[in-house]
Amino acid sequence: MRTTCPYCGVGCQVEPTVREGRIVQVLAPDIPPNHGALCVKGRFGLDFPFSEKRLLYPMVREDRHQPFRRVSWEEALDYTAHKLLAVLKRRGPEAMAVFPSAKTTNEEVYLAQKLARALLGTNHVDHCSRLCHSSSTAALSRSLGGASMTNPLEDIGKTDLFLVVGSNTTETHPVIGAMIKKRVRQGAKLLVVDPRYTGMAEAATLWLRPRPGTDLFLFNAMARFILGEGLWDQSYVEERTEGFAEWQASLEPYTLEEAERITGVEREKIALAARLYATTERAGAYWAMGLTQHTKGTATVQALVNLALLTGKVGKEGAGLNPLRGQNNVQGAGDMGGLPDVFPGYLKVSDETARKRFEALWGVGLNPEPGLRMTEVFEAIPQVEAIYLIGEDPVTSEPYQDHLKAKLEALPFLVIQDILENETTPFAHVVLPAASFLEKEGTFTNTDRRVQRVRKILEPPGEAKPDWWILQELGKRLAQALGRPWALYPGPEAIWEEIRQAVPEMMGGITYRRLEGEGVRWPCPQEDHPGEAVLFRERFNTPSGKARFIPVDFTPPVETPSPEYPLVLSTGRVLYHWHGGTLSRNSQLKEAYPELKVEVNPKDAERLGIQDGEIVQVVGRRGRIRARAWVTDRTPEGVVYAPFHFAEAPANRLTLNALDPISRIPEYKVSAVRLEKLD
Amino acid sequence: MRLKVNGRQVEAKEGTLLLDLVEVPTLCHHHHTETKGLCRLCLVEVNGRLLPACATQAQEGMEVRTDTEDLKALRRTLLEWLALSTDLSQAPALLELLEAHQGQPQRWGSLPVTRREREPIRDNPFFLRDYAKCVNCRRCVDACGDGIMGVYALTLEDRGLLAHPTTPLDRPLPGTPCVFCGNCVQVCPTGALRPLSMEV
């Protein structure tokens, strides 16, 4: 039976064969988006639902020092409702936060944010895209009025130049990486901007290696050069954009000479990249965490947006602005309103018209104040007293781990709803065992806005239940006590029908029946609408219909190397693992990549006397971790790279919680460390 | 354009492969891996010449025959040789085809060298390379290389009955650029590449 891969945002269609309670093979059907191709995670890493770490029974405890006690669902839900209501009564809605998950279905995210907003009255709703693409969301929304890939993945086959920035595509979105590389073999050009020599850099026509955290300077310099050479799209800028003059003036300091000094990239290369991008009609930009996870993440994405507008690349086939979304349903989690400032469909909670729509639909008054973002919620403990955490593992994924742990220690009430035990489970008061993607129905929305079905192939183990069922049951109890309305749904399709009603302009035409075949892309307002492939062909989603240039200035990273901590630590992922490792390290994948390896440039290794394969300590201002040194020129001199998948050696013990002022994303990509030999 | 297939007039669009117009068996052809023209099972007679239907585009005025006695005999022989030299126990589609063509592999006697003696290679946590079952269709090599991945961890070595896919310099897969996407496993028609999870 066909379903959707639960790892990354590509949304590959998979057909797992399950025999005697295990997956014997995974094939891919010949339909979009993956057309029969998969990566190692989708092919060999789908067996985590069979892990011994599965949470099988609801568990409760009065305080963190007691052992968990197995209870019935009835008791667990009653207890959770009772505790949440007590906090609500004592401290009000501002003391509660609900985090839906970008790994659960659209229907489940919709219910979670509905529960938070309609029953608890709080807009403290957020999910893990806060930590990945919130900068892209902010920049794209401000400029274009929409925050998703502007172009479909099919456009890769029509693109003549790829500008891939800060994305290790062949490891983090391998099927897209392979699609881009194939197009390059057919003659398209590939410009890669990345401090690391990734698989994309290896395939590149031109590879620029800026110092970490300097991309913004590079893009501004490219824009200034394009203007100077007259290579910009004047009619596009005049007809489709606003704010050009002010932005143009802001580019004055960004000369090629200065760019070379700041970024470390030769000026000729910057000029060549700018020329190629500006003069190729079908040039598409693709990016990921390398751009976004900085204190100037929003500004950096903005600089790239400005560059694309200047050269007229948005709203055209084979071009566009394409953030590669990380989690399987990170697009959907945003679409469904799993964010503190918006309802489903990105309608602002502060906007009265939008609020009236949801007040009418849900039959309750709603809070007009945007909520706190995830990173802010953790900081607000213990003013925030109750957190309902679904499918997230902040102890592994948040920066500055020791600080976060201290915050969780001080949190009066934590509910964890998840499929597997993880690093955050020990901090819980209530554990609600959830069904995995193999064990429930629903939809995920992939990175190019394609809504796709998730199908039940197995029964959940133990007493695990689908997230939507748990949310519905908890909601029922809260609603009864609060005297508020709460709809009950026979299943996910009924929830989806409500979503279609809630945001008809986006999802109105997408029915489960239509999704039997291929997925359908939003916006899709009517059932006979094919779903929009390229966004903004005619107008942007801003009030004026025009895209906005927004000036942005370069600022250096918050933590710069010092004599005591002379190296820059950059964190990220590897092909074989996924985020905190909760899924991938409980699957067959663990054998292929069992332990943390930290990439060290040969020059740094030689100076420090570190041999390839030696165990070292990576030491930062906030902590230290042990890792095996991998001496490789994949990473530039002065930079070490550590994947953050390994709970026993968590890279996020070293990262700092300096945040972007707009998106509140942490600066995961730059912190200062030193390497110590273990003598 | 118009052409004749087995004496019947057929309409076809520019660029159509003969394989899309005629009913013939095929083994190596795969549109994702772009493999074509190797196994010779889909040979057809075009204006008196033998051409692989999977690698030949339809052209105006072509006279195509797919069912001559010679072609039937050729397919039968090809299938018999595959069955004789290779372990087809996990290739149900090929076994069916062999039966449909009334193949009798034993009529050729035994071969001096066969693939059947090759030992399975287990060098990674995910899948097995069991070249006793390999018919050299090359799909795996193409899936890994130009067709899908652009990784080039697989290549074809040797000739004739000794020919087999392997890694560059016969290295274990973890020592190659292999990313274990398993796309080679997916396109393998004979079970020569198969997930370890299938082994009991």
HADDOCK unambig.tbl for C-alpha pairs under 7 A between the chains (distance, minus, plus):
assign (segid A and resid 24 and name CA) (segid B and resid 197 and name CA) 4.89 0.50 0.50
assign (segid A and resid 24 and name CA) (segid B and resid 198 and name CA) 5.00 0.50 0.50
assign (segid A and resid 25 and name CA) (segid B and resid 195 and name CA) 6.37 0.50 0.50
assign (segid A and resid 25 and name CA) (segid B and resid 197 and name CA) 6.76 0.50 0.50
assign (segid A and resid 25 and name CA) (segid B and resid 198 and name CA) 6.78 0.50 0.50
assign (segid A and resid 27 and name CA) (segid B and resid 186 and name CA) 6.23 0.50 0.50
assign (segid A and resid 37 and name CA) (segid B and resid 183 and name CA) 6.00 0.50 0.50
assign (segid A and resid 38 and name CA) (segid B and resid 181 and name CA) 5.92 0.50 0.50
assign (segid A and resid 38 and name CA) (segid B and resid 183 and name CA) 6.52 0.50 0.50
assign (segid A and resid 39 and name CA) (segid B and resid 181 and name CA) 4.06 0.50 0.50
assign (segid A and resid 40 and name CA) (segid B and resid 179 and name CA) 6.86 0.50 0.50
assign (segid A and resid 40 and name CA) (segid B and resid 180 and name CA) 5.21 0.50 0.50
assign (segid A and resid 40 and name CA) (segid B and resid 181 and name CA) 4.14 0.50 0.50
assign (segid A and resid 40 and name CA) (segid B and resid 182 and name CA) 6.60 0.50 0.50
assign (segid A and resid 43 and name CA) (segid B and resid 181 and name CA) 6.52 0.50 0.50
assign (segid A and resid 43 and name CA) (segid B and resid 182 and name CA) 6.39 0.50 0.50
assign (segid A and resid 44 and name CA) (segid B and resid 126 and name CA) 6.73 0.50 0.50
assign (segid A and resid 178 and name CA) (segid B and resid 148 and name CA) 6.58 0.50 0.50
assign (segid A and resid 178 and name CA) (segid B and resid 149 and name CA) 5.08 0.50 0.50
assign (segid A and resid 178 and name CA) (segid B and resid 150 and name CA) 6.82 0.50 0.50
assign (segid A and resid 181 and name CA) (segid B and resid 150 and name CA) 6.79 0.50 0.50
assign (segid A and resid 182 and name CA) (segid B and resid 148 and name CA) 6.81 0.50 0.50
assign (segid A and resid 182 and name CA) (segid B and resid 150 and name CA) 6.70 0.50 0.50
assign (segid A and resid 591 and name CA) (segid B and resid 125 and name CA) 6.40 0.50 0.50
assign (segid A and resid 592 and name CA) (segid B and resid 125 and name CA) 6.52 0.50 0.50
